[in-house]
């Protein structure tokens, strides 16, 4: 699967309250959550983002709460993937379970700029900054998590294999 | 090579005799927990799976504690969805109405989590139960749905980091100060994907409540769990509450840690974490002049009876500053009752504090004390992210219950020694 989109940049330690503030968690409707995605980090994000766009952030993206509303809101915004130098562990898990592609690369996180066009080969994890021509390898994904992706998420994995 | 507590608990919940960091293992889950925000997504995922019954209803715990008493129509609908499901599946561990307590204060109190347990919860502060010698970690709603279907979860075995607290605690220092100090040292991702194993004479000297506070904030260092060995104090707490057998695990003498850090408590003053990350911890002597509009005493971090006793000791005979709203939320009905019996509620009310119901309330900006733009709060809660307690232009500072109470009296962040003789 190939992903291509325009980059929105965020910094380090973007927490789940910034991704989707708890004041909106009285619903889990993706379309409602979408309207407030990244609101406390960039209030205009939901009006600027378009289908296919990519979030590139620093370290520890998605720290804080376990709310699955965070990857849901990002996915519903049309964001095709998130690239960061590291992810908080619950957000990391949730993204695989929800089918939101995420990639870890220190170099891409440091060098890719706001507005760059970036392509990602989801099967190899190769990240290409089309604007600058530079390429980055993302950290390999454990075999079991690759299976989760291939099966289409955790629930599909269980239904297909009769258990975890 | 021997195993750590975390590795031993994980191994005991698999078919394997041994596990090592990096292994991906399928584990049997003793308790699967969710609340009114995360349970609706888990229930929907469970229903999508098409399975008629829960794998084991006795292992599933739902607590309606976040936006309750229902703060608005949408929250009421979320709670109703969970309530209907809980009744349909005859959940005996479903907490609603007057039985609601803040989940991570409630479950230990009810004896629902025991040493050696493997617990997953669709709430990041599930790591609180590490203080009971359990392996407990936060997950998303889909992982929880999987556990509802199978009573199992998948885990990557984490590496462990050891933290040893030595020396005697300074006056007014508690578990909150020690954990804020630790997070200040290693940062909000200093424990990422890892287990914090916390020990030492100073930790042994703490009561269970203060230890629960420490494990509660392991997630604030990015950790998967924050585990404290279950000693005789833990057993004394757990035994009268337990309704099933349990096992105490101890790390092997030759267990492997990626790092070992020692702290001397003689250097640890009461701590305050500045906006907007818990790692921005400073000793109270270096806080300077910070005027506040609100104080919140409560939450899964510091809403137990021991916390209210400390706050009441400071507030007794004092008055909350006219410019401050001081909101006290006893974390569970049992805490509330005890606080009443011990005269603490009277002390709070006479001081001019507001008493709220057991609820997560303002901690995550739900209700019962939301901040306006530009306002500052000092809270005994666990997160001070942008917009956490209200308007994105407001600020949250974190502290333990003694500093919170003292600050309510002076109207600015203050050491308890300022208001106490």
Boltz contact constraints between the chains, C-beta under 6 A:
constraints:
  - contact:
      token1: [A, 13]
      token2: [B, 188]
      max_distance: 6.0
  - contact:
      token1: [A, 15]
      token2: [B, 385]
      max_distance: 6.0
  - contact:
      token1: [A, 17]
      token2: [B, 385]
      max_distance: 6.0
  - contact:
      token1: [A, 17]
      token2: [B, 387]
      max_distance: 6.0
  - contact:
      token1: [A, 17]
      token2: [B, 388]
      max_distance: 6.0
  - contact:
      token1: [A, 21]
      token2: [B, 387]
      max_distance: 6.0
  - contact:
      token1: [A, 22]
      token2: [B, 364]
      max_distance: 6.0
  - contact:
      token1: [A, 22]
      token2: [B, 365]
      max_distance: 6.0
  - contact:
      token1: [A, 23]
      token2: [B, 365]
      max_distance: 6.0
  - contact:
      token1: [A, 25]
      token2: [B, 37]
      max_distance: 6.0
  - contact:
      token1: [A, 26]
      token2: [B, 74]
      max_distance: 6.0
  - contact:
      token1: [A, 26]
      token2: [B, 75]
      max_distance: 6.0
  - contact:
      token1: [A, 27]
      token2: [B, 74]
      max_distance: 6.0
  - contact:
      token1: [A, 28]
      token2: [B, 40]
      max_distance: 6.0
  - contact:
      token1: [A, 28]
      token2: [B, 41]
      max_distance: 6.0
  - contact:
      token1: [A, 40]
      token2: [B, 386]
      max_distance: 6.0
  - contact:
      token1: [A, 40]
      token2: [B, 387]
      max_distance: 6.0
  - contact:
      token1: [A, 40]
      token2: [B, 392]
      max_distance: 6.0
  - contact:
      token1: [A, 59]
      token2: [B, 189]
      max_distance: 6.0
  - contact:
      token1: [A, 60]
      token2: [B, 189]
      max_distance: 6.0
  - contact:
      token1: [A, 63]
      token2: [B, 188]
      max_distance: 6.0
  - contact:
      token1: [A, 65]
      token2: [B, 124]
      max_distance: 6.0
  - contact:
      token1: [A, 66]
      token2: [B, 122]
      max_distance: 6.0
  - contact:
      token1: [A, 66]
      token2: [B, 123]
      max_distance: 6.0
  - contact:
      token1: [A, 66]
      token2: [B, 124]
      max_distance: 6.0
  - contact:
      token1: [A, 66]
      token2: [B, 138]
      max_distance: 6.0
  - contact:
      token1: [A, 66]
      token2: [B, 140]
      max_distance: 6.0
  - contact:
      token1: [A, 68]
      token2: [B, 41]
      max_distance: 6.0
  - contact:
      token1: [A, 68]
      token2: [B, 140]
      max_distance: 6.0
  - contact:
      token1: [A, 68]
      token2: [B, 141]
      max_distance: 6.0
  - contact:
      token1: [A, 88]
      token2: [B, 222]
      max_distance: 6.0
  - contact:
      token1: [A, 89]
      token2: [B, 193]
      max_distance: 6.0
  - contact:
      token1: [A, 89]
      token2: [B, 224]
      max_distance: 6.0
  - contact:
      token1: [A, 90]
      token2: [B, 124]
      max_distance: 6.0
  - contact:
      token1: [A, 90]
      token2: [B, 138]
      max_distance: 6.0
  - contact:
      token1: [A, 94]
      token2: [B, 140]
      max_distance: 6.0
  - contact:
      token1: [A, 97]
      token2: [B, 140]
      max_distance: 6.0
  - contact:
      token1: [A, 97]
      token2: [B, 142]
      max_distance: 6.0
  - contact:
      token1: [A, 144]
      token2: [B, 24]
      max_distance: 6.0
  - contact:
      token1: [A, 154]
      token2: [B, 142]
      max_distance: 6.0
  - contact:
      token1: [A, 154]
      token2: [B, 146]
      max_distance: 6.0
  - contact:
      token1: [A, 155]
      token2: [B, 45]
      max_distance: 6.0
  - contact:
      token1: [A, 155]
      token2: [B, 49]
      max_distance: 6.0
  - contact:
      token1: [A, 158]
      token2: [B, 146]
      max_distance: 6.0
  - contact:
      token1: [A, 163]
      token2: [B, 150]
      max_distance: 6.0
  - contact:
      token1: [A, 164]
      token2: [B, 26]
      max_distance: 6.0
  - contact:
      token1: [A, 164]
      token2: [B, 150]
      max_distance: 6.0
  - contact:
      token1: [A, 164]
      token2: [B, 152]
      max_distance: 6.0
  - contact:
      token1: [A, 164]
      token2: [B, 154]
      max_distance: 6.0
